[in-house]
């Protein structure tokens, strides 16, 4: 940044804290002038033209800027925010063609950033068999039977997202569904994606029988005679995954469109996607066609870091709609699948401490190579042992590669040993967490790991108090991409079954504003984008969400009743509740 750019930016920030909307508009124009000395006529026109493309009025504006008071209106021009202030001031920037959006007394916030999604998979899940709330084995089988009747014979039935805790914890077996799916291979996953059930047709297609070997970092659940019972855990899932047909490009594109429309209704304007290179091609096609209406920071598998480094060298990191540079790895599995790696055995299964899906030395080698190449590393860790191992690896890599702004992330950071809590801030590691999981897993987690370890589960309060920067997301398709539910979860920790009205592990509750920041300002920081998004201030992208009430001013349990009424991305309204569909 040149001196003139820096001075202009500092001048704008100072006015943001102390000036009214008209001064802010002039400051934004001054920034244009400072940054474009080669085009004085254009800069002068920007200074003199008062007309905004869009203004939001009639609400309370939470800007997300540290120390800033609430405002009441926002003006947008050319996809960026040009003024924030009182309604009277901002209305002066409206012209005959300006679109006026009335917040109707609601709350205006920066666009929500979902820091962890499987975006294309989430879009597919919207049209696949729905098993998440199946409460009995009979209902589970009936839903698969009914779905099979709607698709041609031979079609693979995938998705599902079943939760065996709803019917007492018994794992499903292929016998439950074989008779109703004789002509359809079935491969349906548990809601966390770390276990899946195959029917006999799917096993035949994959060539898997009782001779199937055991897999490091996974498990084939077997019958008494040694034959596969149908459920596969973590790395063993590859035995069936490899034969599931890849969907054609057209279906991938439709899934992305469905995902973007769905999250727009939830107020999500940006996502941090974790997936494969094929997903990146889906995003690139949409971007080239002008179809992207959700901003995407796309991460690819960690072990492909060399390919990503070459890609960035050849094509760059992207733009404000589609960016690359992130890499996603794994340490362990999940709690619900009993594959999360713990220091001590599971309370309900003293024979197991979980498993590691990647050898620690291999994982550290990948992290070191990616970090040395200037790439952004984010790794999944659920159990307390997995988190300790990953923090150790990050610490060693940072010491070896030297100081830089690397922003290592731990995806989930779900169960933490007390001694590891201060290490996040000390090492600059971002806990990328999903608060909805806390009120979902809290229904049964204490029975799995005991009360003492539960105290370090989804430790939002302890991490913030230790100085860490929380970034929130959903893990969609695993959980719904609904930030308002996530805020409710972080603030109340009231489990989905309402059996913990005071909150599960209530000492880990945080405030509404702290949760809002985790979905906006620090989520932007978690993708190196805090300079362009995450707050409502002049110069930032005009990604704005309107909620039907000020969620800071209602009883915490009422947050789950709040609704998004409008979502604006780059100054364009992509969702409006009262608009005709």
C-alpha positions as CSV (number, residue, x, y, z in Angstrom):
1,X,0.0,0.0,0.0
2,X,1.4,3.4,-1.0
3,X,1.6,6.3,1.5
4,X,-1.4,8.0,-0.2
5,X,-3.5,4.9,-0.1
6,X,-2.6,4.3,3.6
7,X,-3.5,7.9,4.6
8,X,-6.8,7.8,2.7
9,X,-7.7,4.5,4.3
10,X,-6.8,5.8,7.8
11,X,-8.8,9.0,7.1
12,X,-11.8,6.9,6.1
13,X,-11.6,4.7,9.2
14,X,-11.3,7.7,11.5
15,X,-14.4,9.3,9.9
16,X,-16.2,6.0,10.3
17,X,-15.9,6.2,14.0
18,X,-16.6,9.9,14.5
19,X,-18.5,11.4,11.5
20,X,-22.0,11.3,10.0
21,X,-23.1,9.7,6.8
22,X,-22.5,12.6,4.4
23,X,-19.0,13.0,5.7
24,X,-18.5,9.3,5.2
25,X,-19.8,9.5,1.6
26,X,-17.3,12.3,0.9
27,X,-14.6,10.3,2.5
28,X,-15.4,7.3,0.3
29,X,-15.1,9.6,-2.7
30,X,-11.9,11.0,-1.4
31,X,-10.6,7.4,-1.2
32,X,-11.5,7.0,-4.9
33,X,-9.6,10.2,-5.7
34,X,-6.5,9.0,-3.7
35,X,-6.4,5.6,-5.3
36,X,-7.0,6.8,-8.9
37,X,-4.8,9.8,-9.6
38,X,-4.6,8.8,-13.3
39,X,-8.3,9.4,-13.8
40,X,-9.1,12.8,-12.2
41,X,-12.3,13.3,-14.2
42,X,-13.7,10.0,-13.0
43,X,-12.7,10.7,-9.4
44,X,-14.3,14.2,-9.5
45,X,-17.5,12.7,-10.9
46,X,-17.6,10.2,-8.0
47,X,-17.2,13.1,-5.6
48,X,-20.0,15.1,-7.0
49,X,-22.5,12.3,-7.7
50,X,-24.7,11.8,-4.7
51,X,-26.9,9.0,-6.0
52,X,-26.6,5.6,-4.5
53,X,-27.7,2.5,-6.3
54,X,-29.4,1.1,-3.1
55,X,-30.1,2.3,0.4
56,X,-31.2,0.3,3.4
57,X,-33.3,2.3,5.9
58,X,-35.7,1.7,8.7
59,X,-33.6,-0.6,10.9
60,X,-30.8,-0.8,13.4
61,X,-27.4,-1.3,11.8
62,X,-24.9,-3.4,13.7
63,X,-21.7,-2.6,11.8
64,X,-19.4,-5.1,13.4
65,X,-16.7,-2.3,13.7
66,X,-15.0,-2.3,17.1
67,X,-16.2,0.5,19.2
68,X,-18.7,1.8,16.7
69,X,-22.2,2.8,17.8
70,X,-25.2,1.4,15.9
71,X,-26.2,3.3,12.8
72,X,-29.7,3.3,11.1
73,X,-29.1,3.3,7.4
74,X,-26.6,2.2,4.7
75,X,-25.9,3.5,1.2
76,X,-24.5,1.3,-1.6
77,X,-22.9,2.3,-5.0
78,X,-21.2,0.0,-7.5
79,X,-21.4,-3.0,-5.3
80,X,-19.7,-1.4,-2.3
81,X,-20.8,0.5,0.8
82,X,-20.4,4.3,0.5
83,X,-22.1,5.5,3.6
84,X,-23.3,4.4,7.0
85,X,-25.2,6.7,9.4
86,X,-28.6,8.1,10.2
87,X,-31.6,7.6,8.0
88,X,-31.9,11.3,7.2
89,X,-28.3,11.5,6.1
90,X,-28.3,8.4,4.0
91,X,-31.6,9.3,2.3
92,X,-29.9,12.4,0.9
93,X,-27.7,10.1,-1.2
94,X,-30.8,8.6,-2.9
95,X,-31.7,9.6,-6.4
96,X,-34.7,8.8,-8.7
97,X,-33.2,5.4,-9.6
98,X,-32.1,4.4,-6.2
99,X,-33.7,1.3,-4.8
100,X,-34.8,1.8,-1.2
101,X,-35.0,-1.3,1.0
102,X,-37.0,-0.9,4.2
103,X,-35.7,-3.0,7.1
104,X,-39.1,-2.5,8.8
105,X,-37.6,-2.1,12.3
106,X,-35.3,-5.1,11.9
107,X,-31.6,-5.5,12.4
108,X,-29.1,-4.9,9.6
109,X,-25.8,-6.9,9.9
110,X,-22.9,-7.8,7.7
111,X,-23.5,-10.7,5.4
112,X,-23.0,-14.0,7.2
113,X,-19.9,-16.0,6.3
114,X,-20.2,-19.8,6.8
115,X,-16.6,-20.8,7.6
116,X,-17.0,-24.5,6.9
117,X,-19.4,-26.1,4.3
118,X,-19.4,-28.9,1.8
119,X,-21.3,-26.7,-0.6
120,X,-21.9,-28.9,-3.7
121,X,-22.7,-31.9,-1.5
122,X,-25.1,-29.7,0.5
123,X,-26.9,-28.8,-2.8
124,X,-27.2,-32.5,-3.7
125,X,-28.6,-33.3,-0.3
126,X,-31.6,-31.0,-0.9
127,X,-32.9,-33.6,-3.4
128,X,-31.7,-36.9,-2.0
129,X,-33.4,-39.3,0.4
130,X,-33.9,-37.6,3.8
131,X,-33.0,-39.8,6.8
132,X,-31.8,-37.2,9.4
133,X,-34.9,-37.3,11.5
134,X,-35.9,-41.0,10.9
135,X,-36.6,-42.2,14.5
136,X,-37.0,-45.9,14.1
137,X,-35.4,-48.6,11.9
138,X,-38.8,-49.1,10.3
139,X,-39.0,-45.5,9.3
140,X,-35.4,-45.5,8.1
141,X,-36.2,-48.4,5.8
142,X,-39.5,-47.0,4.6
143,X,-38.0,-43.7,3.6
144,X,-35.4,-45.5,1.5
145,X,-38.1,-47.7,0.0
146,X,-40.3,-44.8,-0.9
147,X,-37.4,-42.9,-2.5
148,X,-36.3,-45.9,-4.5
149,X,-39.7,-46.0,-6.1
150,X,-39.1,-42.5,-7.6
151,X,-35.9,-43.2,-9.4
152,X,-35.0,-45.7,-12.2
153,X,-33.7,-49.2,-11.4
154,X,-29.9,-49.2,-11.1
155,X,-29.8,-45.6,-9.8
156,X,-27.5,-45.3,-6.8
157,X,-29.3,-44.0,-3.7
158,X,-26.9,-41.7,-1.7
159,X,-27.0,-39.0,0.9
160,X,-29.3,-39.8,3.7
161,X,-27.6,-38.3,6.8
162,X,-29.0,-40.9,9.3
163,X,-28.6,-40.5,13.1
164,X,-28.7,-43.8,14.9
165,X,-28.9,-42.1,18.3
166,X,-32.5,-41.4,17.5
167,X,-33.5,-45.1,17.7
168,X,-31.3,-46.0,20.7
169,X,-27.8,-46.3,19.1
170,X,-28.1,-49.5,17.2
171,X,-26.1,-49.3,13.9
172,X,-28.2,-50.0,10.8
173,X,-27.6,-53.2,8.8
174,X,-28.0,-54.0,5.2
175,X,-30.8,-56.5,6.0
176,X,-33.0,-53.5,7.0
177,X,-33.1,-52.3,3.4
178,X,-32.1,-55.2,1.1
179,X,-35.7,-56.4,0.5
180,X,-37.0,-52.9,-0.5
181,X,-34.0,-52.0,-2.7
182,X,-33.2,-55.2,-4.7
183,X,-32.5,-53.1,-7.9
184,X,-30.8,-50.0,-6.4
185,X,-27.4,-49.9,-4.9
186,X,-27.7,-47.9,-1.6
187,X,-24.8,-46.0,0.0
188,X,-26.2,-43.6,2.7
189,X,-24.1,-41.8,5.2
190,X,-24.4,-41.0,8.8
191,X,-25.1,-37.3,9.3
192,X,-21.4,-36.6,10.2
193,X,-20.1,-38.2,7.0
194,X,-17.8,-40.6,8.9
195,X,-19.9,-43.7,8.6
196,X,-22.1,-45.0,5.8
197,X,-24.4,-48.0,5.2
198,X,-24.2,-50.1,2.0
199,X,-26.9,-52.5,1.0
200,X,-26.1,-55.9,-0.7
201,X,-26.4,-54.4,-4.2
202,X,-23.8,-51.8,-3.4
203,X,-21.4,-54.3,-1.8
204,X,-21.8,-56.5,-4.9
205,X,-21.0,-53.5,-7.2
206,X,-17.9,-52.7,-5.1
207,X,-16.8,-56.4,-4.9
208,X,-16.7,-56.3,-1.1
209,X,-17.3,-59.5,0.8
210,X,-16.1,-61.3,3.9
211,X,-12.5,-61.3,2.5
212,X,-12.4,-57.5,2.6
213,X,-9.3,-56.5,4.5
214,X,-9.2,-54.2,7.5
215,X,-8.1,-50.6,6.7
216,X,-5.8,-48.4,8.6
217,X,-7.8,-45.4,9.9
218,X,-11.1,-47.1,9.3
219,X,-13.3,-50.1,10.1
220,X,-15.5,-52.6,8.3
221,X,-18.3,-53.4,10.7
222,X,-18.9,-57.2,10.4
223,X,-21.4,-59.9,11.2
224,X,-20.5,-62.8,13.5
225,X,-19.4,-64.8,10.4
226,X,-17.0,-62.0,9.3
227,X,-19.0,-60.8,6.4
228,X,-19.7,-57.0,6.1
229,X,-22.8,-55.9,8.0
230,X,-23.1,-52.9,5.8
231,X,-21.6,-50.1,7.8
232,X,-18.1,-48.7,7.0
233,X,-16.2,-46.2,9.1
234,X,-13.9,-43.4,7.8
235,X,-11.1,-44.7,5.6
236,X,-12.9,-48.0,5.0
237,X,-15.6,-46.1,3.2
238,X,-13.3,-45.8,0.2
239,X,-14.1,-49.4,-0.6
240,X,-17.5,-48.4,-1.8
241,X,-16.9,-44.7,-2.6
242,X,-14.6,-45.7,-5.5
243,X,-17.5,-47.3,-7.4
244,X,-20.2,-44.7,-6.8
245,X,-20.7,-43.0,-10.2
246,X,-19.7,-39.4,-10.4
247,X,-22.7,-37.1,-11.2
248,X,-22.6,-35.4,-14.6
249,X,-21.6,-31.8,-14.9
250,X,-25.2,-30.7,-15.4
251,X,-26.3,-32.2,-12.0
252,X,-23.3,-30.6,-10.3
253,X,-24.3,-27.3,-11.6
254,X,-27.9,-27.8,-10.5
255,X,-26.7,-28.7,-7.0
256,X,-24.6,-25.6,-6.8
257,X,-27.6,-23.4,-7.9
258,X,-29.8,-25.1,-5.3
259,X,-27.1,-24.6,-2.6
260,X,-26.7,-20.9,-3.4
261,X,-30.5,-20.3,-3.4
262,X,-30.9,-22.1,-0.1
263,X,-28.1,-20.3,1.8
264,X,-29.2,-16.9,0.4
265,X,-32.5,-17.4,2.3
266,X,-30.5,-18.0,5.5
267,X,-28.5,-14.7,5.1
268,X,-25.2,-16.5,4.0
269,X,-23.3,-14.3,1.5
270,X,-19.9,-16.1,1.6
271,X,-18.8,-19.7,2.3
272,X,-15.5,-21.4,3.0
273,X,-15.9,-24.6,1.0
274,X,-14.0,-27.7,1.8
275,X,-14.0,-30.3,-1.0
276,X,-12.2,-31.6,-4.0
277,X,-10.8,-30.3,-7.3
278,X,-14.0,-31.3,-9.1
279,X,-15.9,-28.9,-6.9
280,X,-13.6,-26.2,-7.9
281,X,-14.4,-26.8,-11.5
282,X,-18.1,-26.5,-10.7
283,X,-17.5,-23.1,-9.1
284,X,-15.3,-22.0,-12.0
285,X,-18.0,-22.9,-14.5
286,X,-20.6,-20.9,-12.6
287,X,-18.2,-17.9,-12.2
288,X,-17.4,-17.9,-15.9
289,X,-21.2,-17.9,-16.7
290,X,-21.9,-15.1,-14.2
291,X,-24.0,-17.5,-12.1
292,X,-22.2,-17.2,-8.8
293,X,-24.4,-15.5,-6.2
294,X,-22.5,-16.7,-3.2
295,X,-18.9,-15.8,-2.6
296,X,-16.7,-18.9,-2.3
297,X,-13.3,-19.5,-0.7
298,X,-12.6,-23.0,-1.9
299,X,-10.2,-25.4,-0.2
300,X,-8.9,-28.6,-1.8
301,X,-7.3,-31.7,-0.2
302,X,-4.2,-31.0,1.8
303,X,-2.1,-33.8,0.2
304,X,-2.6,-32.0,-3.2
305,X,-0.7,-28.9,-1.9
306,X,1.8,-29.1,-4.7
307,X,-0.9,-28.9,-7.4
308,X,-2.5,-26.0,-5.7
309,X,0.8,-24.1,-5.5
310,X,1.3,-24.7,-9.2
311,X,-2.3,-23.6,-10.0
312,X,-1.9,-20.3,-8.1
313,X,1.5,-19.6,-9.8
314,X,-0.3,-20.0,-13.1
315,X,-3.6,-18.4,-12.5
316,X,-3.5,-16.5,-9.2
317,X,-5.8,-16.8,-6.2
318,X,-9.0,-15.5,-7.8
319,X,-11.2,-12.5,-7.1
320,X,-14.0,-11.4,-4.7
321,X,-16.3,-14.1,-6.0
322,X,-14.1,-17.1,-6.1
323,X,-10.8,-17.5,-4.3
324,X,-8.4,-20.4,-3.8
325,X,-5.4,-20.9,-1.5
326,X,-6.9,-23.1,1.2
327,X,-6.1,-26.8,1.9
328,X,-8.2,-29.1,4.1
329,X,-6.7,-32.1,5.9
330,X,-7.8,-34.6,8.6
331,X,-6.4,-35.9,11.8
332,X,-9.3,-38.2,13.0
333,X,-12.9,-39.1,12.5
334,X,-16.0,-38.0,14.5
335,X,-17.5,-38.5,18.0
336,X,-20.8,-40.0,16.8
337,X,-18.9,-42.6,14.8
338,X,-16.5,-43.3,17.7
339,X,-13.6,-42.5,15.4
340,X,-12.5,-39.3,17.1
341,X,-9.0,-39.6,18.6
342,X,-8.9,-39.2,22.4
343,X,-6.2,-39.3,25.0
344,X,-8.4,-41.6,27.1
345,X,-10.9,-44.3,26.1
346,X,-14.5,-43.6,25.3
347,X,-16.7,-43.7,28.4
348,X,-19.2,-46.1,26.7
349,X,-16.5,-48.2,25.1
350,X,-13.4,-48.6,27.2
351,X,-11.7,-50.7,24.5
352,X,-11.4,-47.7,22.1
353,X,-9.7,-44.3,22.0
354,X,-10.8,-43.6,18.5
355,X,-8.4,-43.6,15.5
356,X,-6.2,-41.4,13.3
357,X,-7.0,-41.3,9.7
358,X,-3.6,-40.0,8.6
359,X,-0.2,-40.9,10.1
360,X,1.0,-37.9,12.2
361,X,4.4,-37.7,10.4
362,X,2.8,-37.7,7.0
363,X,0.3,-35.0,8.1
364,X,3.1,-32.8,9.4
365,X,5.1,-33.3,6.2
366,X,2.1,-32.1,4.1
367,X,1.5,-29.1,6.4
368,X,5.1,-28.1,6.3
369,X,5.2,-28.3,2.5
370,X,2.0,-26.4,2.1
371,X,3.0,-23.7,4.6
372,X,6.4,-23.2,3.0
373,X,4.6,-22.6,-0.3
374,X,2.6,-19.8,1.3
375,X,-0.7,-21.8,1.3
376,X,-3.4,-21.7,3.9
377,X,-3.7,-24.9,6.0
378,X,-6.9,-25.9,7.7
379,X,-7.2,-29.4,9.3
380,X,-10.1,-31.3,10.9
381,X,-9.6,-32.4,14.5
382,X,-12.4,-33.6,16.8
383,X,-11.0,-35.6,19.7
384,X,-8.7,-34.0,22.4
385,X,-5.8,-36.1,21.3
386,X,-6.3,-35.1,17.7
387,X,-6.3,-31.4,18.6
388,X,-3.1,-31.8,20.7
389,X,-1.3,-33.6,17.9
390,X,-2.4,-30.9,15.4
391,X,-1.4,-28.0,17.6
392,X,2.0,-29.7,18.1
393,X,2.4,-30.1,14.3
394,X,1.5,-26.4,13.7
395,X,3.9,-25.3,16.4
396,X,6.8,-27.3,14.9
397,X,6.0,-26.2,11.3
398,X,5.8,-22.5,12.3
399,X,9.1,-22.7,14.1
400,X,10.8,-24.4,11.2
401,X,9.4,-22.2,8.4
402,X,9.7,-18.9,10.2
403,X,7.3,-16.1,11.1
404,X,4.6,-15.1,8.7
405,X,0.9,-14.4,8.7
406,X,-0.2,-18.0,8.2
407,X,-3.5,-18.2,10.1
408,X,-3.5,-21.9,10.6
409,X,-7.0,-23.2,11.3
410,X,-8.4,-26.2,13.2
411,X,-11.7,-27.3,11.8
412,X,-14.1,-28.2,14.5
413,X,-11.7,-28.0,17.5
414,X,-14.4,-29.9,19.2
415,X,-13.0,-31.5,22.3
416,X,-10.1,-29.7,23.9
417,X,-7.8,-30.6,26.8
418,X,-7.6,-27.7,29.3
419,X,-3.8,-27.3,28.6
420,X,-4.5,-26.8,24.9
421,X,-7.0,-23.9,25.3
422,X,-4.4,-21.1,25.5
423,X,-2.3,-22.6,22.7
424,X,-4.7,-21.3,20.0
425,X,-4.1,-17.7,20.8
426,X,-0.4,-18.2,21.5
427,X,0.1,-19.9,18.1
428,X,-2.3,-17.7,16.2
429,X,-4.4,-20.8,15.3
430,X,-8.1,-20.1,14.4
431,X,-10.7,-22.5,15.9
432,X,-13.2,-22.9,13.1
433,X,-16.2,-24.2,14.9
434,X,-19.9,-25.1,14.3
435,X,-22.1,-24.1,17.2
436,X,-25.1,-26.1,15.9
437,X,-23.2,-29.2,16.6
438,X,-23.1,-28.3,20.3
439,X,-26.9,-28.4,20.7
440,X,-27.1,-31.5,18.5
441,X,-24.2,-33.6,20.0
442,X,-25.1,-32.3,23.5
443,X,-28.1,-34.7,23.5
444,X,-25.8,-37.7,23.8
445,X,-22.1,-36.7,24.0
446,X,-21.8,-36.9,27.8
447,X,-22.7,-40.6,27.7
448,X,-19.9,-41.1,25.2
449,X,-17.0,-39.2,26.8
450,X,-18.2,-38.4,30.3
451,X,-18.9,-35.2,32.2
452,X,-15.3,-34.0,32.7
453,X,-14.3,-34.1,29.0
454,X,-17.7,-32.6,28.1
455,X,-16.6,-29.4,29.8
456,X,-14.0,-28.9,27.1
457,X,-16.5,-29.5,24.3
458,X,-17.2,-26.6,21.9
459,X,-15.4,-24.4,24.4
460,X,-16.5,-21.1,22.9
461,X,-16.2,-19.1,26.1
462,X,-12.9,-20.5,27.2
463,X,-11.3,-20.0,23.8
464,X,-12.5,-16.4,23.6
465,X,-11.3,-15.7,27.1
466,X,-7.9,-17.1,26.2
467,X,-7.6,-14.7,23.3
468,X,-8.5,-16.9,20.3
469,X,-10.3,-15.7,17.3
470,X,-13.4,-17.8,16.7
471,X,-14.8,-18.4,13.2
472,X,-18.2,-20.0,13.0
473,X,-19.8,-22.1,10.3
474,X,-22.2,-25.0,9.9
475,X,-20.4,-28.0,8.3
476,X,-23.4,-28.3,5.9
477,X,-24.4,-30.9,4.8
478,X,-23.7,-32.3,8.3
479,X,-25.7,-29.5,9.9
480,X,-28.0,-26.9,8.5
481,X,-26.3,-23.7,7.1
482,X,-28.4,-21.4,9.2
483,X,-26.4,-18.8,11.1
484,X,-29.3,-17.6,13.2
485,X,-29.6,-21.2,14.6
486,X,-25.9,-21.2,15.1
487,X,-26.1,-17.9,17.1
488,X,-28.9,-19.3,19.1
489,X,-26.8,-22.4,19.8
490,X,-23.7,-20.5,20.9
491,X,-25.7,-18.2,23.2
492,X,-28.1,-20.7,24.8
493,X,-26.4,-24.1,24.3
494,X,-29.9,-25.5,24.8
495,X,-29.9,-28.9,23.2
496,X,-32.3,-29.8,20.4
497,X,-34.3,-32.0,22.6
498,X,-34.8,-29.1,25.1
499,X,-33.6,-31.3,27.9
500,X,-31.0,-28.7,28.9
501,X,-33.0,-25.5,29.2
502,X,-30.1,-23.8,31.0
503,X,-27.6,-25.0,28.4
504,X,-25.4,-28.0,28.0
505,X,-22.1,-27.1,29.5
506,X,-23.5,-23.6,30.2
507,X,-20.2,-22.1,31.2
508,X,-19.2,-22.1,27.5
509,X,-22.0,-19.8,26.4
510,X,-21.1,-16.5,24.7
511,X,-22.9,-13.3,23.9
512,X,-24.9,-12.5,20.8
513,X,-22.4,-9.9,19.6
514,X,-19.5,-12.4,20.1
515,X,-21.4,-14.9,18.0
516,X,-22.2,-12.3,15.3
517,X,-18.5,-11.5,15.1
518,X,-17.6,-15.2,14.7
519,X,-20.0,-15.3,11.6
520,X,-18.8,-12.0,10.2
521,X,-15.6,-10.2,11.1
522,X,-13.4,-13.1,12.3
523,X,-14.9,-15.4,9.6
524,X,-13.6,-12.8,7.1
525,X,-10.2,-12.9,8.9
526,X,-10.2,-16.6,8.7
527,X,-9.9,-16.4,4.9
528,X,-7.6,-13.3,4.7
529,X,-10.6,-11.2,3.6
530,X,-11.1,-8.8,6.5
531,X,-10.1,-5.9,4.2
532,X,-13.1,-6.4,1.9
533,X,-15.9,-8.0,4.0
534,X,-17.1,-8.8,7.5
535,X,-18.2,-5.3,8.6
536,X,-20.5,-2.6,7.3
537,X,-18.3,0.3,6.6
538,X,-17.5,2.4,3.5
539,X,-15.3,0.7,1.0
540,X,-16.3,-2.8,2.0
541,X,-18.3,-5.1,-0.3
542,X,-22.1,-4.4,0.0
543,X,-22.9,-7.8,1.5
544,X,-25.7,-7.1,3.9
545,X,-28.4,-9.1,5.8
546,X,-31.6,-7.9,7.3
547,X,-33.1,-9.8,10.3
548,X,-36.7,-9.3,11.4
549,X,-35.7,-8.3,14.9
550,X,-32.7,-7.1,16.9
551,X,-31.5,-10.4,18.2
552,X,-29.5,-8.6,20.9
553,X,-32.7,-7.3,22.5
554,X,-34.8,-10.4,22.7
555,X,-34.7,-13.2,25.2
556,X,-31.9,-15.7,24.1
557,X,-34.4,-18.5,23.6
558,X,-36.3,-16.3,21.1
559,X,-33.3,-16.0,18.7
560,X,-34.4,-19.3,17.1
561,X,-37.6,-17.6,16.0
562,X,-35.8,-14.8,14.2
563,X,-35.9,-14.8,10.4
564,X,-33.8,-13.3,7.6
565,X,-36.0,-10.9,5.6
566,X,-33.4,-9.9,2.9
567,X,-30.0,-10.8,1.7
568,X,-27.9,-8.4,-0.4
569,X,-24.7,-9.4,-2.1
570,X,-22.6,-6.8,-3.9
571,X,-25.5,-4.4,-3.7
572,X,-27.9,-6.9,-5.4
573,X,-30.9,-8.3,-3.6
574,X,-30.6,-12.1,-3.9
575,X,-33.3,-12.9,-1.4
576,X,-36.3,-10.9,-0.1
577,X,-38.9,-12.6,2.1
578,X,-41.8,-10.7,0.8
579,X,-40.8,-11.0,-2.8
580,X,-42.8,-13.2,-5.1
581,X,-41.1,-16.6,-5.9
